[in-house]
Amino acid sequence: MLKLLNKVQYYYHLFQHRHNQLLQQDCLNEELRMKLKVKALYHNSKAVELGLRM
C-alpha cells in the first residue's frame, strides 16, 4: 500500500513539474515566470526524492 502511495505522489510531482515548465515557457510576465520556475524546481526535487525511495 505504501509503495502505491509513493508511486502516485511521484507521478503527481512529475506531472506538476512538467506542467509548470510548459507554463513558464509561454509566460510573458517576468514575475509570474519566476514563480512558476520556483514551483517547477520544488516539484522536481520532490519527484527526485520520491524516485529514490522506489
Buried (B, 14 or more C-beta within 10 A) or exposed (E): EEEEEBBEBBEBBBEBBBBBBEBBEEBEEEEEBEBBBEBBEBBBEBBEEBEEEE
